[in-house]
Amino acid sequence: MSQGRVVKISGPLVIAEGMKDADMFDVVRVSDQGLIGEIIEMRGDRASVQVYEETAGLAPGAPVVSTGAQLSVELGPGLIETIYDGIQRPLEEIRKIAGHNITRGISVPSLNREKKWEFVPVAKIGDKVQAGDIIGTVQETIVVQQKIMVPYGISGTVEKIKSGNFTVEETVCVVKKDDGETVNLTMMQKWPVRKGRPYKEKLVPERPLVTGQRVIDTLFPISKGGVAAVPGPFGSGKTVVQHQLAKWADAEIVVYIGCGERGNEMTDVLMEFPELKDPRTGESLMKRTVLIANTSDMPVAAREASIYTGITIAEYFRDMGYSVALMADSTSRWAEALREMSGRLEEMPGEEGYPAYLASRLAQFYERAGRVVSLGSEGREGALSAIGAVSPPGGDISEPVSQATLRIVKVFWALDAQLAYRRHFPAINWLNSYSLYVDRLSKWFDENVAKDWTELRSETMKLLQEEAELNEIVQLVGVDSLSVAGRLKLEATRSIREDYLHQNAFHEVDTYSSLDKQHKLLTLILKYYHDGAEALKEGADFKALSDIPVREKIGRFKYTEEKDIQEAFDSIKKQVETEISALVSGREVE
């Protein structure tokens, strides 16, 4: 343990001397109040410490004591349904002790030390175990069973294993290592946040993370274990998109990091999630959610640590074999914290004042996502999908954080302020967005949803691109200059935009759309377009074709409940055929 004293204070940055025995990234306690900090630079015996709490009133000469351990999170029963700050302090427990404002120097364990959990052993005496093997389970919530794993670096034979109710600190298993030493295992383990948890093998992402959002699943899908960015200006709906993904994405565990965002947005999450019913289990969404809240008024240094805290917790559940969705809202605020600390360290600034290592730090975060085979003899498969919001000033994605993010991620959902102002949500611009997973996932969609899924998607994208070209002509010389085939194309793409890509997050049915429902709705829209094009060739009147009654039913199909979609689909499909054939034969459409 190294002890020094403060010689300089610059906001959250404290310089301490006499720290030659300390190491980089050691956690330290500053002053008699015991403020938590982390060493981020060493020069001789001088250590630069980023303090995760308010430093007002701190004076030179105050003691600085290194704990000799890196900033770590506690992993075990009690994580789910808890809201933590950026360094994994449980905010509800702090509120009980100190009131609504966090008191400086307060120390509260991340996992409850008094609560007892029912430990059900899986391993037996005499079993050979290694790191990652499951020794028992704990039913943490009604929907999440936590698997207690052998910590990294331990292997041997089970000498003793217990059953019953225990706290996270009590021994539940004794393992005799190969060298004869015995190790007591508890239900809790610690892991340094800046170091990725190990795994056996990283797998190719071949399955989609189904989100229930049509514009994402159909046009710009993300794979399980994939990484995506949601950049957009203020008011374009980044947070709403992330909330929708957190609510409906096909993931068993959700880790939501509010990184430097407004407090009222985290309040929305806290108010909404407990009331939302999980579509798979019927239980509250909070029963499978961990929240990290580091709002804009909290100490800036803790904001930098918050995304590492969140992704380490997410990796822990991934190692159990779960599919985990991690939302970081927003990495721009995290980068601002990085820039502030870099400036105080007097490092050479890069573009727009961000540190030169901005891109590598972003890569270190996103590269921890993936679909992997976990450690252990079972070879469990888990997936961690990371979705980061980016808030470029003025919506300019040429700024450094957006550009560095786009070089790393494979899915880009470009939010458009113009679409948001026109009340089109989600405001994802279909001409600027892309997904590099499309080709890899097309086989899964064709085999598991419909064999013409890829064909429908390709035609939809082609129509939307052609619409942009036709609109340029319309703006120059008017819609009457187009052929009837071109005008029908505009009608079809309007239906794609308004009936398909537009989705109401606050409508109890339209908020989530299954893949089957997405396929059927797109099939109906394109059937109207194909049958209409044939009818025009045979002399049908364009005005009558654009006004046929079935178009309204196609638009309202998205509000059909899942149990009724097949019946509604068959009925509307038949009506499309009947009404369009009536136009060709010259009969009156009823």
Secondary structure, DSSP 8 states (H G I E B T S, - for coil): --EEEEEEEETTEEEEES-TT--TTEEEEETTTTEEEEEEEEETTEEEEEESS--TT--TT-EEEEEEEE-EEEESTT-TT-EE-TTS-BHHHHHHHH-SS--TT----SS-SS--EEEEE-S-TT-EE-TT-EEEEEE-SSS-EEEEE--TT--EEEEEE--EEE-TTS--EEEEETTS-EEEE-S-EEEETTS----SEEE---SB---S-HIIIIIS--BTT-EEEEE--TTSSHHHHHHHHHHHSS-SEEEEEEES--HHHHHHHHHHTTTSB-TTTSSBGGGGEEEEEE-TTS-HHHHHHHHHHHHHHHHHHHHTT-EEEEEEETHHHHHHHHHHHHHHTT--B-GGG-BTTHHHHHHHHHTT-EEEE-SSSS--EEEEEEEEEE--GGG-TTSHHHHHHHTT-SEE--B-HHHHHTT-SS-B-TTT-EETTHHHHHHHHHHHT-TTHHHHHHHHHHHHHHHHHHHHHHHHH-GGGS-HHHHHHHHHHHHIIIIII---TTSTTTT---HHHHHHHHHHHHHHHHHHHHHHHTT--HHHHHT-THHHHHHHGGGS-GGGHHHHHHHHHHHHHHHHHHHHHT----
